């Protein structure tokens, strides 16, 4: 290829503006917060919360973007994953209460594995029985998935009762690391690490594997993928199961973050999850990641500076983002 021919090729410019939003918001909040140690604490708490929200929302953004399914029942898998893990806590009490980071991590991974298996299998049944008959019918999707969420919540109440269940942090995860005037909770650091690992694995799968190529192609043009001989419906089922399993993982992390379980915990967090999905752009894992961090840090700063605005801060943030970019930070689909 000649130099002239190479110069005529279109160049791919990476959009860095959304990536800069989180550090920009953090720096803007520093003079408003005043105390540097308080600012660091709020920022790290927001990042940890954002990582957990990302884990929950990442599965939904794939389901939403690839399958065009408005799955309000996603919250059911958050609650079910957390309660499934809680059933294994008594058997792992020795590991959870041991003063050993290794044993505590083994116990946490076992709880996460159980939650993901249970919610993944339930996701398969949910897609086959409830979602499949209403593909392409958004109003019916909203009705049946909200109904599924309510039914799941009532089943949890029937099995575990309506009371809150304590989910105590493992021994090594309690307390904080102190650096001068800055205190960083240990569990928040672990949440950040797990969130980054999930994000890295998702990027690796989506960008470096054949199944990831099919998923990304299906997000952009599912009919073309089907015409090329690939069974897009089977891909839908796999994505739905993966999204449900990630919700179960997020449920475990969210349960330990709050240290209590309630039957309505999934429903409570769903509004936040949908805000993240819309801000990030349908089908965009990177946009979902940035959106989750942005929502969490804004909520933390607003809750500290103006508590009365904390409940509406995320809605205002979503409105501002959509006024700037009507399809989200990194839209993948044209829907």
SVG drawing of the C-alpha trace seen along z (x, -y; Angstrom):
<svg xmlns="http://www.w3.org/2000/svg" viewBox="-48 -25 52 52">
<polyline fill="none" stroke="black" stroke-width="0.4" points="0.0,0.0 1.3,-3.4 1.7,-6.2 -1.0,-8.1 -3.3,-5.1 -2.6,-4.7 -3.2,-8.3 -6.7,-8.0 -7.8,-5.4 -10.1,-6.7 -8.4,-7.0 -10.1,-5.7 -10.2,-8.4 -10.8,-7.0 -13.3,-9.1 -11.6,-10.0 -14.1,-12.6 -16.3,-10.1 -13.2,-8.5 -12.3,-11.9 -15.7,-12.5 -15.0,-10.6 -11.6,-12.3 -13.1,-15.6 -16.1,-15.2 -13.7,-14.0 -11.4,-17.0 -14.4,-19.4 -15.7,-18.0 -12.3,-18.4 -12.7,-22.2 -16.3,-21.7 -15.6,-18.9 -12.8,-20.9 -11.0,-18.2 -8.6,-16.1 -9.0,-13.0 -12.8,-13.2 -12.6,-13.6 -10.4,-10.5 -12.7,-8.5 -15.8,-9.6 -14.0,-8.9 -12.9,-5.4 -16.3,-4.6 -17.9,-5.8 -15.5,-3.7 -16.2,-0.6 -19.9,-1.1 -19.5,-1.8 -17.7,1.4 -20.5,3.4 -23.1,1.6 -21.1,2.2 -21.0,6.0 -24.8,5.9 -25.5,3.7 -23.0,5.2 -25.1,8.3 -28.2,6.2 -26.5,3.9 -25.6,6.9 -29.1,8.4 -30.6,5.0 -28.3,4.2 -28.1,7.6 -31.5,9.0 -33.5,5.7 -35.2,7.0 -36.5,4.7 -35.8,7.1 -37.0,5.5 -36.8,9.0 -33.0,8.6 -33.4,7.5 -34.8,10.9 -31.4,12.4 -29.7,9.9 -31.8,11.0 -31.8,14.7 -28.0,14.7 -27.5,13.0 -30.0,15.3 -28.5,18.4 -25.1,17.4 -26.6,16.8 -27.7,20.5 -24.1,21.6 -22.8,19.2 -23.3,21.5 -21.4,24.3 -18.5,21.9 -18.6,20.2 -15.1,21.6 -13.6,20.1 -15.5,16.8 -14.6,16.2 -11.0,17.3 -8.4,14.6 -6.9,15.4 -7.3,13.5 -6.7,16.7 -9.5,18.6 -11.8,15.6 -11.2,15.3 -11.8,19.0 -15.2,18.7 -16.1,15.6 -15.3,17.3 -17.4,20.3 -20.4,18.1 -20.0,16.2 -19.7,19.5 -22.9,20.9 -24.8,17.6 -23.6,17.5 -24.6,21.2 -28.0,20.8 -28.8,17.5 -27.4,18.7 -29.6,21.8 -32.6,19.7 -31.8,17.3 -32.0,20.1 -35.4,21.1 -36.5,17.4 -35.5,16.8 -37.1,19.9 -40.4,19.6 -41.0,15.9 -38.8,13.9 -39.0,16.0 -42.7,15.6 -42.4,11.7 -39.4,11.0 -40.0,7.7 -42.9,6.7 -41.6,4.1 -44.8,3.4 -45.4,7.1 -41.7,7.5 -42.1,4.8 -45.3,6.4 -44.1,10.0 -40.6,9.2 -41.9,6.9 -44.4,9.6 -41.5,12.1 -39.6,9.8 -42.6,9.5 -43.2,13.2 -39.5,13.9 -39.6,11.4 -42.6,13.1 -41.0,16.5 -38.0,15.3 -40.4,13.9 -42.2,17.3 -38.9,19.2 -36.8,16.9 -39.4,14.6 -39.9,10.9 -37.2,9.9 -33.7,8.7 -30.9,11.2 -27.5,10.1 -24.6,10.9 -21.5,10.2 -18.2,9.5 -15.5,12.1 -13.0,11.3 -10.1,10.2 -12.4,7.9 -13.5,5.8 -12.0,2.6 -10.0,0.1 -6.4,-0.6 -5.3,-3.9 -2.9,-6.1 -2.4,-9.3 -5.9,-10.9 -7.2,-8.7 -9.1,-5.5 -9.9,-3.0 -12.3,-0.2 -10.8,3.2 -13.9,4.6 -14.2,1.6 -10.7,2.4 -11.7,6.0 -14.8,4.8 -12.7,2.6 -10.3,5.5 -13.2,7.9 -14.9,5.2 -11.7,4.5 -11.2,8.3 -14.8,8.7 -14.3,5.7 -11.0,7.1 -12.5,10.5 -15.5,9.1 -13.3,6.9 -11.0,9.9 -14.0,12.2 -15.7,9.5 -12.7,8.3 -10.4,11.4 -12.6,14.4 -14.9,15.7 -18.0,15.7 -17.2,12.1 -17.1,11.2 -20.5,12.8 -21.9,11.0 -20.7,7.6 -21.8,8.4 -25.2,9.4 -25.5,6.2 -25.0,4.2 -26.8,6.4 -28.4,9.6 -30.1,10.4 -26.8,10.4 -25.3,12.8 -28.2,15.1 -27.9,14.9 -24.3,16.0 -25.4,19.3 -24.9,18.6 -27.8,19.4 -28.4,16.0 -31.1,17.5 -28.6,19.8 -26.3,16.8 -29.2,15.0 -29.7,17.8 -26.0,17.8 -25.9,14.0 -29.0,14.1 -27.5,16.8 -24.2,14.8 -26.1,11.6 -28.2,13.4 -25.0,15.0 -23.4,11.5 -26.5,10.2 -26.1,13.1 -22.4,12.2 -23.4,8.5 -26.1,9.6 -23.4,11.2 -21.1,8.2 -24.0,5.8 -25.2,7.9 -21.8,7.8 -21.5,4.1 -24.7,3.4 -24.2,6.3 -28.0,7.1 -30.2,8.9 -33.8,8.0 -36.3,9.6 -36.7,6.2 -32.9,5.5 -33.0,6.4 -35.9,4.1 -34.3,1.3 -31.2,1.2 -32.9,1.7 -33.6,-2.0 -29.9,-2.7 -28.9,0.1 -31.1,-1.1 -29.8,-4.7 -26.2,-3.2 -27.2,-1.3 -28.8,-4.3 -25.9,-6.6 -23.4,-4.1 -25.1,-3.4 -27.1,-0.2 -24.8,2.8 -21.6,1.0 -19.6,2.6 -17.1,-0.2 -19.9,-2.8 -21.5,-0.8 -18.3,-0.8 -17.8,-4.5 -21.5,-5.2 -21.4,-3.0 -18.4,-4.9 -19.9,-8.2 -23.2,-7.5 -21.6,-6.2 -19.2,-9.1 -21.8,-11.7 -24.2,-10.1 -21.5,-10.0 -20.4,-13.6 -24.0,-14.9 -25.0,-12.9 -22.2,-14.5 -22.6,-18.1 -26.4,-18.3 -28.2,-15.2 -31.6,-16.5 -30.5,-16.2 -29.0,-12.7 -32.1,-10.9 -32.4,-12.9 -28.7,-13.4 -28.5,-10.4 -31.6,-11.3 -30.2,-14.8 -26.9,-13.3 -28.7,-11.0 -30.6,-14.0 -27.4,-16.0 -25.6,-13.1 -28.5,-12.5 -28.7,-16.2 -25.0,-16.0 -25.2,-12.6 -28.7,-11.4 -27.7,-7.7 -25.3,-7.5 -21.6,-7.8 -20.6,-4.9 -23.7,-3.7 -23.3,-0.5 -26.8,0.0 -29.0,-2.5 -32.1,-1.7"/>
</svg>
